[in-house]
Amino acid sequence: MRLGVLDVGSNTVHLLVVDAHRGAHPIPMTSEKTILRLAEQLDDSGQLSKTGADQLVRAVAAAKASAKRSGCEDLMAFATSAVREAGNSAEVLDRVRTETGVELKVLSGEDEAKFTFLAVRRWYGWSAGKLLSLDIGGGSLELAIGRDENPDLAFSVPLGAGRLTRTRFKKDPPRRSEVRETTDWLAEQLAPVARKLKRAGEPDRVVATSKTFRTLARLTGAAPSSAGPRARRVLTDAGLRQLIAFISRMSASDLAELEGVSTSRAHQLVAGALVAEATMRALSLTQLEICPWALREGVILRRLDHTDGTDQSDTGRTGQTGARWS
């Protein structure tokens, strides 16, 4: 079965096409990204601008056409924090559905954490024991812990790398005072969630996912993407602290020149690093492993669990087929 999953995030619209069937390892076939930075196109009243909505409709239509050309039998489409928090999200979603035939499902932050946790569990297997998963997105930070495929606890907090860049930094690079104040503020914001996670018990394995953590690990010496997804990659607290001291003094344009840093995300790298460091400190973590699977893979895996057509209410699917091929 060839499946497409369309992820409308705070920074990008990302189409992932995989060949997979129930009980098998999903094989990536193609991956396409369109940079929209939707979170930056919310106006002062919290509405997604007409320009942003126009760009979203075009990007979704293009992704649908690409999925069809790739032979996808199903297109699962979902949106995360940028669309979720837009004051006019209902109108935007209706327009996308009307003009493209794609019904975007808006995931809650807790759903994001749960789908990501599922992907991490499937990647590492039962032998990993109790897992703690962390994921820094553009708009939010997701955390989950548990021994099973469904976590015992799942949280989403509005501490995404893009959000903090927009709301905490006025200069590029940020002033030292901004970095210091943001570090202290993050400690306060994370304390309640950290207490709850610590009460759940010590994890056997701590895992981080997605682009921000992968980039931070690469910049501290982890294997490049060319080494393949199964290369072991870690991020340590000591390495991260040293990295922050270095990158916090660099402009976004200079950061974009570093190996492993994408131009579209360079401007939010410092904020992402501060969130990662604050999270590790709040949870008393000295090392994280980097998992190549994350939210999109979790959505695909849950979809495959229900290929018999039953109980698809929590799969992240977006209607009968997600998109109307026409």
KOLGU-491319 format. One line per 10 residues: number of its first residue (from 1); for each residue x, y, z of C-alpha. Coordinates in pm, 1 decimal, m for minus. Layout:
NUM) X Y Z | ...
end
This chain:
1) 0.0 0.0 0.0 | 132.5 342.8 m91.6 | 33.5 612.9 155.6 | 87.1 984.2 170.6 | 92.2 1191.5 487.6 | 66.4 1567.6 463.7 | 191.0 1760.7 767.0 | 94.6 2128.7 782.3 | 323.7 2266.0 1049.2 | 429.5 2605.2 1176.1
11) 718.9 2627.7 928.6 | 653.8 2388.1 642.8 | 397.0 2186.3 453.6 | 561.7 1844.0 428.2 | 443.0 1554.6 213.5 | 587.6 1212.7 293.9 | 506.8 917.9 67.6 | 573.2 565.5 195.1 | 518.1 207.4 87.5 | 387.6 10.1 381.5
21) 147.9 m250.3 505.8 | 38.3 m363.7 848.1 | 318.7 m523.6 1045.5 | 590.8 m399.9 810.1 | 850.2 m124.8 824.8 | 724.8 179.8 626.7 | 964.4 250.9 339.8 | 999.0 621.4 248.6 | 961.6 681.9 m123.8 | 950.8 1060.2 m161.7
31) 956.2 1363.7 64.0 | 860.0 1716.5 m43.1 | 857.6 2037.8 158.2 | 711.5 2380.9 97.9 | 825.1 2655.6 334.3 | 530.0 2871.9 442.4 | 607.4 2981.6 801.1 | 237.7 2998.8 875.9 | 297.2 3090.8 1238.7 | 460.1 3413.2 1121.6
41) 153.0 3497.5 914.3 | m84.5 3532.7 1207.4 | m190.2 3894.9 1248.6 | m219.5 4087.9 1575.2 | m568.3 3947.1 1634.5 | m446.8 3588.8 1588.7 | m604.5 3540.5 1245.0 | m418.3 3368.9 963.3 | m371.1 3634.8 696.2 | m528.5 3607.2 352.1
51) m180.3 3573.4 205.1 | m106.1 3287.3 442.6 | m435.3 3115.1 361.8 | m373.1 3158.2 m11.5 | m29.5 3003.4 20.0 | m165.4 2716.6 228.3 | m434.0 2634.5 m29.2 | m176.8 2633.4 m310.3 | 65.3 2417.5 m110.9 | m202.6 2162.1 m18.2
61) m326.9 2145.0 m377.9 | 27.4 2088.6 m502.4 | 89.1 1819.1 m240.7 | m233.9 1643.1 m335.3 | m134.1 1643.3 m702.2 | 210.6 1509.0 m612.5 | 60.4 1233.6 m397.0 | m168.1 1133.2 m682.2 | 122.6 1122.1 m929.2 | 312.3 904.9 m680.6
71) 27.9 653.1 m677.9 | m89.4 705.9 m320.7 | m398.5 509.0 m229.7 | m469.0 739.2 62.2 | m359.9 1085.4 170.1 | m372.1 1156.9 542.0 | m355.0 1528.5 605.7 | m319.1 1704.3 937.8 | m229.8 2044.3 1080.9 | m59.9 2134.0 1406.4
81) m16.3 2444.3 1621.6 | m16.8 2726.6 1363.3 | m355.8 2630.7 1219.9 | m482.8 2503.5 1555.0 | m426.4 2841.3 1719.4 | m546.9 3063.4 1434.0 | m863.3 3248.7 1528.9 | m1005.6 3183.0 1183.2 | m897.4 2817.6 1164.8 | m1249.6 2693.4 1085.9
91) m1275.7 2925.5 787.2 | m927.9 2835.3 664.1 | m994.5 2462.4 694.1 | m1325.2 2501.3 510.1 | m1152.6 2687.9 229.8 | m881.8 2421.9 198.7 | m1146.6 2150.2 184.4 | m1359.5 2335.9 m72.3 | m1076.3 2438.8 m303.3 | m851.8 2132.1 m284.6
101) m1072.5 1841.9 m175.0 | m835.0 1775.9 115.2 | m978.3 1773.0 466.0 | m710.6 1876.1 712.3 | m749.4 1722.0 1055.7 | m628.3 1954.8 1329.8 | m433.9 1755.6 1586.7 | m435.9 1862.5 1947.7 | m100.2 1907.2 2115.4 | m162.3 1594.4 2319.7
111) m233.7 1399.4 1999.7 | 96.6 1519.8 1858.0 | 276.0 1389.4 2165.2 | 95.7 1054.0 2147.2 | 157.4 992.2 1776.5 | 523.8 1085.8 1818.5 | 553.0 852.9 2116.8 | 402.3 568.1 1910.7 | 664.3 622.1 1640.1 | 944.5 619.9 1896.2
121) 809.3 304.5 2060.8 | 787.4 120.6 1728.6 | 1138.4 228.4 1631.0 | 1302.1 111.8 1954.1 | 1068.9 m175.2 2042.8 | 962.7 m319.2 2375.2 | 1320.0 m378.6 2489.1 | 1358.1 m2.4 2537.2 | 1145.6 m27.8 2851.9 | 996.1 293.7 2981.6
131) 1044.0 564.0 2719.4 | 1050.8 939.9 2755.3 | 1007.9 1119.1 2421.6 | 1071.3 1486.5 2347.3 | 990.5 1683.0 2032.8 | 1048.9 2054.2 1967.3 | 835.8 2196.3 1688.0 | 789.4 2545.4 1558.9 | 500.4 2623.1 1790.3 | 516.5 2374.7 2075.4
141) 717.5 2123.5 2274.4 | 574.3 1773.1 2313.1 | 669.2 1533.3 2592.8 | 541.5 1183.3 2668.3 | 640.0 893.1 2892.1 | 528.7 532.1 2928.3 | 597.1 160.3 2885.0 | 331.4 83.8 2626.0 | 242.4 219.2 2281.4 | 9.1 470.6 2437.8
151) 198.8 688.3 2687.3 | 99.7 714.3 3050.4 | 143.4 1091.4 3031.3 | 149.3 1320.0 2727.1 | 196.9 1696.5 2730.9 | 218.7 1980.5 2482.9 | 344.2 2319.2 2597.2 | 367.9 2635.6 2381.4 | 746.4 2646.0 2379.5 | 824.0 2592.9 2012.3
161) 1144.3 2726.8 1858.1 | 964.8 2957.8 1615.9 | 726.1 3090.2 1879.1 | 1009.1 3181.3 2117.6 | 1208.4 3345.8 1840.5 | 913.0 3571.7 1759.9 | 812.7 3650.0 2116.2 | 1139.1 3655.1 2313.0 | 1405.4 3791.1 2075.8 | 1413.1 4139.1 1924.5
171) 1764.6 4127.8 1781.0 | 1958.8 3894.6 1553.2 | 2165.3 3759.3 1714.8 | 1970.4 3790.4 2041.1 | 2112.1 4006.9 2315.1 | 2283.4 3826.1 2601.4 | 2015.3 3965.4 2831.0 | 1744.7 3811.2 2608.7 | 1916.4 3473.5 2620.3 | 1956.9 3492.7 2997.4
181) 1599.2 3605.8 3059.5 | 1459.3 3342.8 2822.3 | 1658.9 3072.1 3000.0 | 1512.8 3173.4 3336.0 | 1162.2 3203.6 3190.0 | 1182.8 2856.2 3034.7 | 1278.2 2706.7 3370.7 | 961.4 2854.1 3521.9 | 741.7 2735.8 3234.1 | 875.5 2380.4 3238.1
191) 872.0 2324.9 3614.9 | 507.1 2203.8 3645.3 | 537.1 1954.4 3358.5 | 875.9 1834.3 3480.2 | 734.0 1758.5 3825.4 | 456.0 1545.8 3673.5 | 693.4 1356.3 3447.0 | 937.1 1288.6 3729.6 | 655.3 1145.1 3939.9 | 597.5 891.8 3659.4
201) 932.7 734.7 3741.8 | 1278.0 713.4 3587.5 | 1274.7 637.7 3213.1 | 1489.8 355.3 3078.6 | 1553.9 547.8 2758.5 | 1520.6 915.2 2669.9 | 1461.0 992.8 2304.3 | 1430.1 1315.9 2106.0 | 1280.3 1353.7 1758.3 | 1243.0 1596.4 1468.6
211) 1452.2 1860.0 1299.2 | 1554.4 2082.2 1589.3 | 1701.6 1800.3 1795.4 | 1861.8 1638.9 1488.5 | 2031.4 1966.1 1399.5 | 2156.1 2024.3 1753.4 | 2294.5 1671.0 1768.2 | 2469.5 1717.1 1432.9 | 2627.7 2042.7 1546.1 | 2763.7 1870.4 1856.8
221) 2926.6 1591.7 1658.0 | 2655.9 1335.4 1575.5 | 2672.5 1146.4 1247.4 | 2548.2 1330.2 935.4 | 2229.0 1226.9 757.9 | 2441.4 1049.6 495.5 | 2525.8 787.3 760.7 | 2166.3 666.6 738.1 | 1877.8 652.8 985.8 | 2018.8 363.6 1189.6
231) 2339.3 538.0 1291.0 | 2329.6 604.2 1664.1 | 2308.8 975.3 1737.8 | 2309.7 1139.9 2080.3 | 2290.3 1488.0 2225.6 | 2455.9 1552.3 2561.2 | 2388.1 1832.8 2806.5 | 2755.3 1934.6 2809.2 | 2773.3 1945.5 2430.9 | 2451.8 2144.6 2412.5
241) 2571.9 2405.2 2663.5 | 2893.7 2453.5 2465.5 | 2694.9 2484.6 2144.5 | 2463.1 2750.3 2288.9 | 2761.3 2960.6 2397.0 | 2879.3 2949.7 2035.3 | 2560.4 2990.5 1830.4 | 2392.6 3249.1 2052.4 | 2645.1 3504.0 1924.9 | 2583.2 3430.0 1557.4
251) 2331.5 3586.6 1321.5 | 2077.4 3372.0 1138.6 | 2263.4 3422.6 810.8 | 2586.4 3297.0 969.7 | 2408.1 3002.0 1131.1 | 2269.6 2901.6 791.5 | 2628.5 2847.7 675.1 | 2686.7 2574.2 932.4 | 2670.2 2213.4 817.0 | 2332.5 2058.9 889.3
261) 2149.7 2389.4 942.9 | 1874.0 2466.3 692.6 | 1829.2 2825.0 577.0 | 1458.0 2813.3 658.2 | 1519.1 2722.7 1024.0 | 1845.2 2899.6 1102.2 | 1666.4 3199.3 1251.7 | 1507.4 2982.8 1523.1 | 1803.4 2759.6 1606.1 | 1909.3 2951.2 1916.9
271) 1558.8 2942.4 2062.1 | 1533.6 2571.2 1986.6 | 1864.7 2508.4 2160.3 | 1749.2 2700.8 2467.2 | 1428.0 2495.9 2483.0 | 1626.7 2172.4 2451.1 | 1874.5 2273.6 2721.9 | 1601.0 2393.2 2958.5 | 1405.4 2070.2 2909.2 | 1707.4 1853.7 2978.3
281) 1788.0 2058.0 3287.9 | 1430.4 2050.2 3417.3 | 1417.9 1671.8 3379.6 | 1776.1 1613.2 3504.6 | 1880.5 1454.5 3173.7 | 2243.0 1424.2 3067.7 | 2191.0 1258.3 2728.5 | 1926.6 1205.5 2462.2 | 1914.6 959.8 2174.6 | 1789.3 1090.5 1841.3
291) 1510.2 890.5 1678.1 | 1459.4 921.1 1299.4 | 1084.4 861.2 1331.3 | 847.3 1124.5 1465.1 | 493.2 1257.8 1421.9 | 439.2 1173.4 1054.2 | 556.5 817.0 1103.8 | 329.8 783.8 1405.7 | 28.5 888.7 1199.5 | 121.1 636.4 929.8
301) 171.7 355.3 1180.5 | m163.6 418.2 1345.9 | m331.3 421.2 1003.7 | m173.1 85.7 922.4 | m297.5 m56.5 1251.6 | m650.9 m3.9 1120.7 | m618.1 m126.5 763.1 | m913.0 m357.2 827.0 | m1126.7 m40.7 822.5 | m1233.8 m43.7 1186.9
311) m1195.4 222.5 1454.1 | m1023.4 494.8 1256.0 | m1135.6 776.6 1482.1 | m789.0 837.5 1627.0 | m566.7 760.9 1330.3 | m506.9 1113.4 1214.7 | m693.6 1042.8 890.9 | m888.4 1327.2 741.5 | m1210.3 1174.5 619.9 | m1289.8 863.8 418.0
321) m974.0 896.7 210.5 | m827.8 1226.0 333.2 | m844.6 1362.4 m21.5 | m1085.3 1332.0 m310.3 | m889.9 1224.2 m617.1 | m1030.4 1403.2 m919.0
end
